[in-house]
Amino acid sequence: MPLINNVEAGRQFAKTARAVLARDIEKADSTNWFTLEDMLTIAERFGISGVFNSDGLHWRLVLNINEDSTLKVYDPLYSRKGRQIYDYLPPVDSVSMPSRDLQKQFQIRGGTLFSSEAERLVLLRQKGYALKLPGNFAMERLQDDGYNCGPLVVYAALVGDKYTPHFSSVAKFLEVKQASGIDII
């Protein structure tokens, strides 16, 4: 299944992610929501760098952190003015967590990682976190159910890694291709 921003590729990645967590494709339940730990585990398995944001009910991929504390996000389900990429002011109980590979690259540890949300976002902005997605991602809605926002956000981070030079050398694109048949080009 070649190509980047393909709805079927996103769905296939979601199945692969669930299989990795379940250790068996037959036990991979597509109606379970992804937890933060699930997201971090899948991202670590494939060397994916990204910052995952949740308001407790829905996952988004943080593309960059703006000076005014808004986030530029990719949302696999909801759109604003017909776009899946938009500026988002997260609620106070929102959590934005960098993947483990990103934590290592930016040397974010312990107390720094678990500081307040505002402090963590300032630190990520100061470290220069920014992820690029190809332009057609802005218009394509990948999610068609209430359960797949987690793996689709990790998939979007994988695609973003391919288009962000600093992260493209870390992601394990060949392992993704072997596990799911998806070739990010």
C-alpha positions in Angstrom: 0.0 0.0 0.0 2.2 2.9 -1.2 1.6 6.5 -0.8 1.5 8.9 2.0 -1.8 10.3 3.0 -4.0 7.4 2.1 -7.0 6.7 4.2 -6.4 2.9 3.6 -2.8 3.2 4.7 -3.9 4.9 7.9 -6.4 2.2 8.6 -3.7 -0.5 7.9 -1.3 1.3 10.2 -4.1 1.3 12.9 -4.5 -2.5 12.5 -0.7 -3.0 12.7 -0.5 -0.8 15.8 -3.3 -2.8 17.5 -1.6 -6.0 16.6 1.7 -4.9 18.0 -0.1 -4.0 21.3 -2.0 -7.3 21.3 0.9 -9.3 20.1 -1.6 -11.1 17.8 -3.6 -9.7 14.9 -6.5 -11.9 15.9 -6.7 -10.3 19.3 -6.4 -6.8 18.1 -9.7 -5.2 19.1 -10.6 -2.2 17.0 -13.0 -0.8 19.5 -10.5 -0.1 22.3 -9.3 3.5 22.7 -5.6 4.1 22.7 -4.1 5.3 26.0 -1.0 7.5 26.2 1.0 4.5 27.1 -0.3 2.7 23.9 0.7 5.7 21.8 4.2 5.9 23.3 4.7 2.2 22.9 3.8 2.2 19.2 5.8 5.3 18.5 8.8 3.8 20.3 8.4 0.5 18.4 8.8 2.3 15.0 11.1 5.1 16.1 8.4 7.8 15.6 9.0 11.3 16.9 6.0 13.4 17.7 4.0 15.2 20.4 0.6 13.7 21.1 -2.1 15.9 22.5 -5.3 14.7 24.3 -8.2 16.5 25.9 -9.2 13.2 27.5 -11.5 12.2 24.7 -9.6 12.7 21.5 -6.0 12.6 20.2 -4.3 15.2 18.0 -0.8 15.5 16.7 1.0 18.7 17.6 2.9 20.1 14.6 4.3 23.1 16.4 3.8 25.3 19.4 2.9 28.9 18.7 4.2 31.8 20.8 0.7 32.5 22.1 0.4 29.0 23.6 -1.9 27.8 20.8 -0.9 24.6 19.1 -0.8 23.9 15.4 -2.4 20.4 15.3 -3.3 17.7 12.8 -6.7 16.2 13.8 -7.7 12.9 12.0 -11.4 13.5 12.7 -12.5 17.0 13.3 -11.9 19.9 10.9 -12.0 23.6 11.3 -13.2 25.4 8.1 -12.7 22.2 6.2 -9.1 21.7 7.3 -7.6 19.0 9.4 -4.6 21.2 10.3 -5.6 24.1 12.5 -4.6 26.3 15.5 -5.9 24.8 18.7 -6.1 26.4 22.2 -5.9 23.3 24.4 -8.1 23.3 27.6 -6.4 23.4 30.9 -6.7 19.7 31.5 -5.2 18.9 28.1 -2.0 16.8 28.0 0.7 17.1 25.3 3.4 14.4 25.6 6.4 13.9 23.4 7.2 10.4 22.1 10.0 8.5 23.9 12.3 9.0 20.9 11.6 12.7 20.9 12.3 12.8 24.7 15.7 11.2 24.0 16.5 13.5 21.1 15.7 16.6 23.1 17.1 15.2 26.3 13.9 15.7 28.2 14.0 13.7 31.5 12.2 13.1 34.8 11.0 16.3 36.4 11.2 18.3 33.2 8.9 15.8 31.5 6.4 15.9 34.2 6.3 19.6 34.8 3.2 21.5 34.1 1.7 21.4 30.6 2.5 25.0 30.0 6.2 24.5 31.0 6.5 21.3 28.9 5.1 23.2 25.8 7.5 26.1 26.3 10.4 23.7 26.6 9.4 21.9 23.4 9.1 25.2 21.6 12.5 26.3 22.9 14.0 23.0 21.7 12.7 23.8 18.2 10.0 21.1 18.0 8.2 21.3 14.6 6.8 18.6 12.5 5.9 19.0 8.8 3.1 17.2 7.0 2.6 17.2 3.2 0.0 19.8 2.1 -2.7 17.2 1.2 -2.9 16.1 4.9 -4.5 19.5 5.6 -7.6 18.4 3.7 -7.9 14.7 4.2 -9.9 13.2 7.1 -8.5 9.8 8.1 -10.8 8.9 10.9 -14.2 7.4 10.3 -15.0 5.9 13.7 -14.8 6.8 17.4 -11.8 4.6 18.3 -8.9 5.1 15.8 -7.8 8.7 16.6 -4.8 7.3 18.6 -3.2 5.1 16.0 -4.1 7.6 13.2 -2.3 10.3 15.1 0.8 8.1 15.4 0.5 7.3 11.7 0.4 11.1 10.9 3.5 11.5 13.1 5.2 8.8 11.0 4.4 10.6 7.8 5.5 13.9 9.4 8.8 12.3 10.3 9.4 11.5 6.6 8.9 15.2 5.8 10.9 16.6 8.6 14.6 16.1 8.0 15.6 16.1 11.6 13.3 13.2 12.4 13.4 11.2 9.1 16.7 9.5 10.1 15.2 8.1 13.3 11.9 6.6 12.2 12.0 2.9 11.2 10.2 3.2 7.8 11.4 -0.3 6.6 10.0 -1.9 9.8 6.7 -0.2 9.2 6.7 -1.5 5.6 7.5 -5.0 6.7 4.9 -5.0 9.5 2.0 -3.4 7.5 2.9 -3.1 3.9 2.8 0.7 4.0 5.6 2.5 2.2 5.8 6.2 3.2 7.1 8.0 0.1 
